[in-house]
């Protein structure tokens, strides 16, 4: 592959994006993610209490628009960051793709890296639909939203190694996941196997996150990966907890349900 990073086509909004201002803003404001998390948690418990005495809202059309918007955003993010990461992998190798900080300030990727971390705040809006429609809210859902918001804002300010992998994988999984949500909200019948596939990709993402953290730790010892132990520890704990929770969800939602349906038959 003879293509270089500099040869990637940049759209005007990507070309003129000032990543230095973005990183500076995050360094000064990343702790606001704790405030957003507290407000989010308060809304969850307060909202569920209020909705106990009320009829559920339908909200089908707003949910279609919401899911479709996040699906389109994630698809573009996955394509743009995925292209960048493939070029890095093919031209400079695995170590460069993991350790190089160019993902935060390189062409194409710099805009989508910042868009990714910012998007974790509005993505909390997923839960509004669950509460107002009086659907089951599982621990994995809100725990995942809070911890991803906190970790992504905490990590972006330091431009830590591994970020390109973490963000690209998340964009890719969300592209499929929100497309599925949009189809379901629009009333389309989607195969149960598609939902199983999404959960399996999420489990795979968590395993890959652990692998990337191990590589960052190993190469950091050689002075080749810009990160620090505190970040690696928090990231590893986060990915391991996600792995356990998503595996548990897969067993409960698919394996156990299939056994129960088989008994009924």
For each residue, the residues with C-beta under 8 A, 3 or more apart:
1: 87 90 91
2:
3: 7 8 87 90 91
4: 7 87 91
5: 8 84 87 88 91 102 106 107
6: 107
7: 3 4
8: 3 5 83 84 87 107 108
9:
10: 14 15 107 108
11: 14 15
12: 15 16
13: 16 17 111
14: 10 11 17 80 107 108 110 111 112
15: 10 11 12 107
16: 12 13
17: 13 14 22 110 111 114
18: 21 22
19: 22 23 104 105 110 111 113 114
20: 23 24 105
21: 18 24 25
22: 17 18 19 25 26 110 114
23: 19 20 26 27 104 156 157 159
24: 20 21 27 28
25: 21 22 28 29
26: 22 23 29 30 114 117 153 156 157
27: 23 24 30 157
28: 24 25
29: 25 26 32
30: 26 27 33 153 154 156 157
31: 34 35
32: 29 35 36 153
33: 30 36 37 120 121 149 150 153 154
34: 31 37 38 150
35: 31 32 38 39
36: 32 33 39 40 121 124 149
37: 33 34 40 41 146 149 150
38: 34 35 41 42
39: 35 36 42 43
40: 36 37 43 44 124 127 142 145 146
41: 37 38 44 45 142 146
42: 38 39 45 46
43: 39 40 46 47 127 128 131
44: 40 41 47 48 127 131 137 142
45: 41 42 48 49
46: 42 43 49 50
47: 43 44 50 51 128 131 132
48: 44 45 51 52 131 137
49: 45 46 52
50: 46 47 53 54
51: 47 48 54 56 131 132 134
52: 48 49
53: 50
54: 50 51
55:
56: 51 132 133 134
57: 132 133
58: 133
59: 62 63 129 132 133
60: 63 64 185 187
61: 64 65
62: 59 65 66 129
63: 59 60 66 67 129 133 181 185
64: 60 61 67 68 182 185 186
65: 61 62 68 69
66: 62 63 69 70 125 126 129
67: 63 64 70 71 178 179 181 182 185
68: 64 65 71 72 178 182
69: 65 66 72 73
70: 66 67 73 74 119 123 174 178
71: 67 68 74 75 174 175 178 179 181 182
72: 68 69 75 76
73: 69 70 76 77 115 119
74: 70 71 77 78 171 172 174 175 177 178
75: 71 72 78 79 175 179
76: 72 73 79 80
77: 73 74 80 81 112 115 116 167 171 174 175
78: 74 75 81 82 168 171 172 174 175
79: 75 76 82 83
80: 14 76 77 83 84 108 109 111 112
81: 77 78 84 85 103 108 109 112 113 116 164 167 168 171
82: 78 79 85 86 168 171 172
83: 8 79 80 86 87 108
84: 5 8 80 81 87 88 103 106 107 108 109 164
85: 81 82 88 89 97 103 109 164 165 168
86: 82 83 89 90
87: 1 3 4 5 8 83 84 90 91
88: 5 84 85 91 92 96 97 100 102 164
89: 85 86 92 93 94 97
90: 1 3 86 87
91: 1 3 4 5 87 88
92: 88 89 96 97 100
93: 89 96 97
94: 89 97 98 215
95: 98 99 215 219 224
96: 88 92 93 99 100
97: 85 88 89 92 93 94 100 164 165
98: 94 95 161 162 164 165 212 215 216 219 225
99: 95 96 161 216 219 224 225 226
100: 88 92 96 97 103 161 164
101: 104 105 159 161 226
102: 5 88 105 106 109
103: 81 84 85 100 106 109 110 113 163 164 167
104: 19 23 101 109 110 113 156 159 163
105: 19 20 101 102 110 159
106: 5 84 102 103 109 110
107: 5 6 8 10 14 15 84 110
108: 8 10 14 80 81 83 84 111 112
109: 80 81 84 85 102 103 104 106 112 113 164
110: 14 17 19 22 103 104 105 106 107 113 114
111: 13 14 17 19 80 108 114 115
112: 14 77 80 81 108 109 115 116 167 171
113: 19 81 103 104 109 110 116 117 156 163 164 167
114: 17 19 22 26 110 111 117 118 156
115: 73 77 111 112 118 119
116: 77 81 112 113 119 120 152 167 170 171
117: 26 113 114 120 152 153 156
118: 114 115 121 122
119: 70 73 115 116 122 123
120: 33 116 117 123 124 145 148 149 152 153
121: 33 36 118 124 149
122: 118 119 125
123: 70 119 120 126 145 149
124: 36 40 120 121 127 145 149
125: 66 122 128 129
126: 66 123 129 130 141 145
127: 40 43 44 124 130 131 137 141 142 145
128: 43 47 125 131 132
129: 59 62 63 66 125 126 132 133 135
130: 126 127 133 135 136 137 141
131: 43 44 47 48 51 127 128 134 135 137
132: 47 51 56 57 59 128 129
133: 56 57 58 59 63 129 130
134: 51 56 131
135: 129 130 131
136: 130
137: 44 48 127 130 131 141 142
138: 141 249
139: 142 143 245
140: 143 144 245 246 248 249
141: 126 127 130 137 138 144 145
142: 40 41 44 127 137 139 145 146
143: 139 140 146 147 241 245
144: 140 141 147 148 242 245
145: 40 120 123 124 126 127 141 142 148 149
146: 37 40 41 142 143 149 150
147: 143 144 150 151 238 241
148: 120 144 145 151 152 170 238
149: 33 36 37 120 121 123 124 145 146 152 153
150: 33 34 37 146 147 153 154
151: 147 148 154 155 234 235 238
152: 116 117 120 148 149 155 156
153: 26 30 32 33 117 120 149 150 156 157
154: 30 33 150 151 157 158 231 234
155: 151 152 158 160 163 231 235
156: 23 26 30 104 113 114 117 152 153 159 163
157: 23 26 27 30 153 154
158: 154 155 227 228 231
159: 23 101 104 105 156 163 226
160: 155 163 216 226 227 228 231
161: 98 99 100 101 216 219 220 225 226 227
162: 98 165 166 212 213 215 216 225 227 235
163: 103 104 113 155 156 159 160 166 167
164: 81 84 85 88 97 98 100 103 109 113 167 168
165: 85 97 98 162 168 169 208 209 212
166: 162 163 169 170 209 212 235
167: 77 81 103 112 113 116 163 164 170 171
168: 78 81 82 85 164 165 171 172
169: 165 166 172 173 205 208 209
170: 116 148 166 167 173 174 205
171: 74 77 78 81 82 112 116 167 168 174 175
172: 74 78 82 168 169 175 176 201
173: 169 170 176 177 198 201 202 205
174: 70 71 74 77 78 170 171 177 178
175: 71 74 75 77 78 171 172 178 179
176: 172 173 179 180 197 198 201
177: 74 173 174 180 181 198 202
178: 67 68 70 71 74 174 175 181 182
179: 67 71 75 175 176 182 183
180: 176 177 183 184 190 194 195 198
181: 63 67 71 177 178 184 185
182: 64 67 68 71 178 179 185 186
183: 179 180 186 188 190
184: 180 181 187 188 190
185: 60 63 64 67 181 182
186: 64 182 183
187: 60 184
188: 183 184
189:
190: 180 183 184 194 195
191: 194 195
192: 195 196 254
193: 196 197
194: 180 190 191 197 198
195: 180 190 191 192 198 199 253 254
196: 192 193 199 200 250 254
197: 176 193 194 200 201
198: 173 176 177 180 194 195 201 202
199: 195 196 202 203 246 249 250 253 254
200: 196 197 203 204 250
201: 172 173 176 197 198 204 205
202: 173 177 198 199 205 206 242 246
203: 199 200 206 207 243 246 247 250
204: 200 201 207 208
205: 169 170 173 201 202 208 209
206: 202 203 209 210 239 240 242 243 246
207: 203 204 210 211 243
208: 165 169 204 205 211 212
209: 165 166 169 205 206 212 213 235 238 239 242
210: 206 207 213 214 236 239 240 243
211: 207 208 214 215
212: 98 162 165 166 208 209 215 216
213: 162 209 210 216 217 232 235 236 239
214: 210 211 217 218
215: 94 95 98 162 211 212 218 219 225
216: 98 99 160 161 162 212 213 219 220 225 227 232
217: 213 214 220 221 225 227 232
218: 214 215 221 222
219: 95 98 99 161 215 216 222 224 225
220: 161 216 217 223 224 225 226 227 228 232
221: 217 218
222: 218 219 225
223: 220
224: 95 99 219 220
225: 98 99 161 162 215 216 217 219 220 222
226: 99 101 159 160 161 220
227: 158 160 161 162 216 217 220 231 232
228: 158 160 220 231 232
229: 232 233
230: 233 234
231: 154 155 158 160 227 228 234 235
232: 213 216 217 220 227 228 229 235 236
233: 229 230 236 237
234: 151 154 230 231 237 238
235: 151 155 162 166 209 213 231 232 238 239
236: 210 213 232 233 239 240
237: 233 234 240 241
238: 147 148 151 209 234 235 241 242
239: 206 209 210 213 235 236 242 243
240: 206 210 236 237 243 244
241: 143 147 237 238 244 245
242: 144 202 206 209 238 239 245 246
243: 203 206 207 210 239 240 246 247
244: 240 241 247 248
245: 139 140 143 144 241 242 248 249
246: 140 199 202 203 206 242 243 249 250
247: 203 243 244 250 251
248: 140 244 245 251 252
249: 138 140 199 245 246 252 253
250: 196 199 200 203 246 247 253 254 255
251: 247 248 254 255 256
252: 248 249 255 256 257
253: 195 199 249 250 256 257
254: 192 195 196 199 250 251 257 258
255: 250 251 252 258 259
256: 251 252 253 259 260
257: 252 253 254 260 261
258: 254 255 261 262
259: 255 256 262 263
260: 256 257 263 264
261: 257 258 264 265
262: 258 259 265
263: 259 260
264: 260 261
265: 261 262
